[in-house]
């Protein structure tokens, strides 16, 4: 499957190839194995570890779950609701969304915070985010911060279960 995310105004952002895992009560899941090439304008890297990501059935965010020893345990991008489409000629799935800057981060040591509020403040003006998009991003960040902190929804162990499955060879 192909992940292609943008910034507001159809500006290119992160892209990578992953493998679709399936759906559950929380959303659609996919993973990227160690060595996955990730790129965006001005930056590229090959991932040092595998990770799993998911988009909720309803919600304005994309979550990623990482294995130890990586210091980041959960990283959630506030974004427009994801769109999924079939790729031509049996090429699997494509997922896309517009990254809205705000991120909820849970470190392995338990530290939980909202990141990139400065970037959000800058881009809401520079990129011309409509008021309803700003409200969507801020409400999603509040909702996700509470859910991650309380360990509810996919943050209550589902992400770790999907990650254990892929790391043990499905």
HELIX and SHEET records of a PDB file:
HELIX    1   1 UNK A   88  UNK A   90  5                                   3    
HELIX    2   2 UNK A  117  UNK A  126  1                                  10    
HELIX    3   3 UNK A  131  UNK A  150  1                                  20    
HELIX    4   4 UNK A  153  UNK A  156  5                                   4    
HELIX    5   5 UNK A  158  UNK A  167  1                                  10    
SHEET    1   A 8 UNK A  11  UNK A  17  0                                        
SHEET    2   A 8 UNK A   2  UNK A   7 -1                                        
SHEET    3   A 8 UNK A  93  UNK A 107  1                                        
SHEET    4   A 8 UNK A  72  UNK A  79 -1                                        
SHEET    5   A 8 UNK A  61  UNK A  66 -1                                        
SHEET    6   A 8 UNK A  51  UNK A  56 -1                                        
SHEET    7   A 8 UNK A  27  UNK A  32 -1                                        
SHEET    8   A 8 UNK A  19  UNK A  23 -1                                        
SHEET    1   B 4 UNK A  11  UNK A  17  0                                        
SHEET    2   B 4 UNK A   2  UNK A   7 -1                                        
SHEET    3   B 4 UNK A  93  UNK A 107  1                                        
SHEET    4   B 4 UNK A  83  UNK A  86 -1                                        
SHEET    1   C 4 UNK A  11  UNK A  17  0                                        
SHEET    2   C 4 UNK A   2  UNK A   7 -1                                        
SHEET    3   C 4 UNK A  93  UNK A 107  1                                        
SHEET    4   C 4 UNK A 112  UNK A 115 -1                                        
SHEET    1   D 2 UNK A  37  UNK A  40  0                                        
SHEET    2   D 2 UNK A  43  UNK A  46 -1                                        
END                                                                             
